């Protein structure tokens, strides 16, 4: 049976092989079917749409990467769509921001809770902003020279020389000069100070205000020959003869020089009273509460470096709390509000390192009856019982809203004894200045 099928296949293959050919004849090329000739159509110029499409295609080819597999048309379309959406979102965002800024300019942004940090010059009583306090102090001390030149020069020495150790060494040396004259007025050598003396140059001459002090107490500059070197002359401070008759004044100047302290501008509390408001906990602080001096910036950089190092080590809870307190110390000022039971709000500005007792005194001075006992409750209702803690140690920086609670037993007796209707515990002159809290 198998042989039968093989013979049938061979016969079919022979029949389909085409006409036969003798082995002695040359091979013939296979015959092709004639094709019908088609007249060529005239070529037309591309349309505008086609030209634009071709230009776009060429542009895409130019930006295709030379290496690697080119993205498919669908991928390119997706990328183009995403790019368009991102650009549209960015444009909308920019437009929205500019519109918001424009609305703030037209309608006015939220007013800050205080306009800044202010100080009071202790010599003139002038209130100035934080960045103007140094200038105001200089002008006030300079003007005081016409009143008391000795006191003014002592103010300069203690106020404008920041290195306290150098100031201490300076005034002790100057006091020694004056003490020698007071104890030995007959000794001429004590009444002369060589200006080029090494001790005088290193301890006294380099500090601001020292030369003005010597001139104010009665020294004058003279050029004298150096003892033992008659041909050499140098400048000296020499005490005037008439001052020897007022030696008690010289002793008082010495005591004043030793006992004086730097003149410091006092922080202006900016006491304010507000009507009851649901916005009492909202604060808008100006830049004065956050700006850092060069020294504070260096300290902040050091603290951040330490924080990075500590982040790589395991720390106890006590260590973490200590770090949190240190973080709070970077604020110099804090704005505090105390809400009374009747809703009125008392506001003041404080140093972040001032103690809680300062706030208690601040509130007590604003009361109509300053003897009434009360407690202050921090955020979360925590009682501020330790008045020696600083605000930054209590987490009350850079701003906080506190509540005042009266002693219940005392207030019950007061209300029972009061014949008149209840009134606000704040002083009348403060209530007259109450304003709405925006």
Secondary structure as UniProt FT lines:
FT   HELIX           2..15
FT   TURN            16..17
FT   TURN            23..24
FT   HELIX           48..63
FT   HELIX           73..107
FT   STRAND          118..120
FT   TURN            122..124
FT   STRAND          127..129
FT   HELIX           130..132
FT   HELIX           133..144
FT   TURN            145..147
FT   HELIX           149..160
FT   HELIX           164..183
FT   TURN            185..186
FT   HELIX           188..191
FT   STRAND          192..194
FT   TURN            195..196
FT   HELIX           198..200
FT   HELIX           201..205
FT   TURN            208..209
FT   HELIX           210..217
FT   STRAND          219..226
FT   TURN            227..228
FT   STRAND          229..239
FT   HELIX           241..246
FT   HELIX           247..259
FT   STRAND          266..267
FT   STRAND          272..274
FT   TURN            278..281
FT   HELIX           287..289
FT   HELIX           294..311
FT   HELIX           317..328
FT   TURN            329..330
FT   STRAND          333..339
FT   TURN            341..342
FT   STRAND          345..351
FT   TURN            352..353
FT   HELIX           356..365
FT   TURN            370..371
FT   STRAND          374..377
FT   HELIX           379..381
FT   TURN            387..388
FT   HELIX           391..393
FT   TURN            394..395
FT   STRAND          399..406
FT   HELIX           408..417
FT   HELIX           428..431
FT   TURN            432..433
//
